[in-house]
């Protein structure tokens, strides 16, 4: 796979404000790529830089091997789905979808066929004559997709396309966007602040904080091995416990972890920069579990008390106080019929999975 | 009765507002030459008389010409200002927009006198329809800006970017997307400026040349008591014309709102 988009040393200033800091990124052809971060992290700015709506202060944007420095937005091989969808309200659905084709050299019949195909692709077959304002949120989203895809761009840019939809519709569109992307084979770049959405849809994710890429990885790697505490906090839920190095073992160190006791940690569990002298470990809620009565207690387990719980139907999340540990931890349990849901104040044994532990450099 | 006083107030308000206006057509069809009750018989002779006054036709054409050019210029300037103020930021934007909107509250007599001084004394130009147009454009442009700004403000900025993204040039995006969407505002501001210019008196009185505008002509006629019934007839025609214009403007505005599926937030009617 070759790189369709290549960004090198991108810097962007708005006056004094440093919006993008040294962005270096290669996005492969046919990839579903996400820019993930909290609001104000520069992810939308970066998308707009690629689209040509923002100029860079320095650095180079290459699309399909061509330098985009002097190529305006309307000449770039990218198309965008806007957060507000930006459906032209005075045009009907077919006119909206056909808007970008008006300048093409196709015959009228070819254009009409292209519009029909695009509408069919997004599941709006036969909607061509509908007025734009008569559409629901989900349908507008589909029209915006069809309008961008009908031009067969090299890259499709999506700016928080699902944030305005309700939960059910959002989940449906996530699956559908993914299916659509595989079908057309175009590179999709998605901007989102929703980590779950990014994990579900992407091949790779760039997590951004303060105009910088904090980590660039596949969803699995990002979730399992966040490279900083901040990334771990942002993606899903993570418990952080203080740890202190007490010895060395082959290919790793021995740690004394607050509340959990002594454990050997391999170098694979240490991201770059973690010095393993006075650091922090991260443990996902699913790496901790309750040991029910009658079950044998595993080696790695400690006594704990339930502080609070949140019942989600399929899962229950418990806030637990581990014995000898000042930091409360969160653990999650699947709600099987045979499992009793514990109430605050009850005590239980908590088992933990040493292999799931990640070591971070302390801030 | 619930709300009794409110009802009395509402009726009293409407009577105060519209009774004088209703008197106009009443006396326009009255046979008597004096404006007084009781009414005499029904006649249409004043309208016939109107048709025969050459000077009146000249004044009417002059006024229509001035109103047409004024409205066009004001809307054009208004589009530029409204677009700039809603889309861009620049240093001293607030004070600048304030100064542009100032003629809205500036006494017309001051505008009229100062323009007279500028045109006659400083530039030494003859007074003509164009001097009136200059004055009218000055006072109409703020109205156009006020109406158009609300049209431009309602527009999603990404609509224009979407058009550019789909291959249009900036001008193409503006003309194919922005202008059609603000067209109800353009029509409304055009008609408002047109009516303001048509019945404006003070500036026209100072700056008009040899050919008076309609209001200046009417003012001149009021000195002759025998002409008053004809003036009433003229007033009636103007009343009907303004109602028609406003209805047409409102029709287009509502159609525009419906077409883009917006919520109607009230117009002139």
Interface residues (C-beta under 8 A of the other chain):
Chain A: X51 X53 X72 X73 X74 X75 X78 X79 X80 X82 X83 X84 X86 X88 X89 X90 X99 X100 X103 X131 X132 X133 X134 X147 X148 X151
Chain B: X156 X158 X159 X161 X162 X163 X164 X165 X166 X167 X168 X169 X177 X180 X181 X259 X260 X261 X262
